[in-house]
Each structure stands twice: as C-alpha cells, then as structure tokens.
C-alpha cells in the first residue's frame, strides 16, 4: 500500500483526501504544519507528497517544494492547490504534477497513480 503525505492547511481538504484516498487503498498521513516536515518525511517515508501552495506556518508551498526536491530528489510531489495561476510558475515545474483542487478527486487520483508508477513506488 502506497503512503501519501498530505501537506495542506485546510482541515476539510485533509479529511476529504484521507477518506477518498483511503478508499482507493492508499495510506494517508496529514501534515498541516510545515515546520517539522522533514522530520515527518524521514519518520513516515511516504511514497508521494501532495502539497498545497499556501500553508499555515514555516514555508510557502513553492519554497517547500524546492527544499523537498533538494533533499529527497526522487520523492514524487504533486502540487494540489486552488490557485491555478501558479501552474505556469517556473518553480511549480519542479513538481511531478500540478492539480487544481476540486471535490471530485478523479484527476488527482489519476496523477497519483501516474506518479507512483513512474517512480516505481519506492521511497528514497
């Protein structure tokens, strides 16, 4: 079972992802506070990260994306945000995929499956 780390400030979104992705046979771990993120990644060893751009504390998502990519080069990252204007931002291109938030998770689930297949679904 693939483990997905969700980094999002919105509790309702985290609950939606936990429910929907859990039903799709993913293990979902939530991190609403980015200040201990790297420790969380080391402890949980997720197979994929879902990352929002606007976060509560510590980092904005684009800076966090760059830092995650530097430290965990092969860890798949999907930006999932309501701010579609960032899809053209050069920094966002460091993510494997960019998905606009929606209550319909069909596109997100497809991108998760693609990212996991592409990465070989192994941590490191």
C-alpha positions in Angstrom: 0.0 0.0 0.0 1.5 3.4 -1.0 1.8 6.0 1.6 0.8 9.6 0.7 1.8 12.6 2.9 -0.7 15.4 2.5 0.6 18.9 3.4 -2.4 21.3 3.5 -3.7 23.9 5.9 -7.4 23.2 5.3 -8.7 20.6 7.7 -11.7 19.8 5.4 -9.4 19.1 2.5 -7.3 16.8 4.6 -10.3 14.9 5.8 -11.6 14.6 2.1 -8.2 13.3 1.0 -7.9 10.9 3.9 -11.4 9.4 3.2 -11.2 9.3 -0.6 -7.6 8.2 -1.0 -8.0 5.7 1.9 -10.9 4.1 0.0 -8.6 3.9 -3.0 -6.2 1.8 -0.9 -3.7 4.5 -0.1 -2.4 5.1 3.4 -2.7 8.9 4.1 -0.7 10.9 6.5 -1.5 14.5 7.2 0.8 17.4 7.9 -0.8 20.8 8.3 2.2 22.4 9.9 5.3 22.5 7.7 7.8 23.4 10.5 8.5 19.7 11.2 8.0 18.4 7.7 11.4 17.0 7.0 11.3 15.0 10.3 7.8 13.8 9.3 9.1 12.7 5.9 12.0 10.8 7.5 9.7 9.1 10.0 6.8 8.3 7.7 8.8 7.6 4.5 5.9 8.5 2.2 5.8 7.2 -1.4 4.4 10.6 -2.6 3.7 14.1 -1.3 0.6 16.1 -2.0 1.5 19.8 -1.4 -0.6 22.9 -1.2 1.0 26.3 -2.1 -0.5 28.4 0.7 0.4 26.9 4.1 -0.1 27.9 7.8 3.4 28.2 9.0 7.1 27.9 8.1 7.1 27.9 4.4 5.1 28.8 1.4 4.5 25.7 -0.8 6.8 26.7 -3.6 9.8 27.2 -1.3 8.9 24.0 0.4 8.7 22.2 -3.0 12.3 23.4 -3.8 13.6 22.2 -0.4 11.8 18.8 -0.6 13.2 18.3 -4.1 16.7 19.2 -3.0 16.7 16.8 0.0 14.5 14.0 -1.5 15.3 14.1 -5.2 13.3 11.1 -6.2 10.2 11.6 -4.0 7.2 12.2 -6.2 5.4 15.5 -5.5 2.1 16.7 -6.7 1.1 20.3 -6.1 -2.6 20.4 -5.3 -3.9 23.9 -4.9 -6.9 26.1 -5.6 -4.5 28.7 -7.1 -4.3 27.6 -10.8 -2.3 30.8 -11.6 0.7 29.0 -10.2 0.7 26.3 -12.8 2.8 28.5 -15.1 5.3 29.4 -12.3 8.7 28.0 -13.1 9.2 26.8 -9.6 6.0 24.7 -9.7 7.5 22.8 -12.6 9.8 21.0 -10.0 6.7 19.1 -9.0 5.8 15.9 -10.9 2.2 17.1 -11.5 0.0 20.2 -10.8 -3.6 19.6 -10.0 -6.3 22.2 -9.2 -8.2 21.4 -6.1 -11.7 20.0 -6.6 -14.2 18.0 -4.6 -14.0 15.5 -7.5 -10.7 13.7 -7.0 -10.7 11.8 -10.3 -7.9 13.9 -11.8 -5.9 13.8 -8.6 -6.2 10.0 -8.3 -5.0 9.6 -11.9 -2.0 11.8 -11.3 -1.2 9.9 -8.1 -1.3 6.6 -9.9 0.9 8.0 -12.7 3.4 9.5 -10.3 3.7 6.3 -8.3 4.0 4.1 -11.4 6.7 6.5 -12.8 8.7 6.4 -9.6 8.5 2.7 -9.1 6.6 3.3 -5.9 9.6 3.1 -3.7 10.9 5.6 -1.2 14.3 7.2 -1.4 
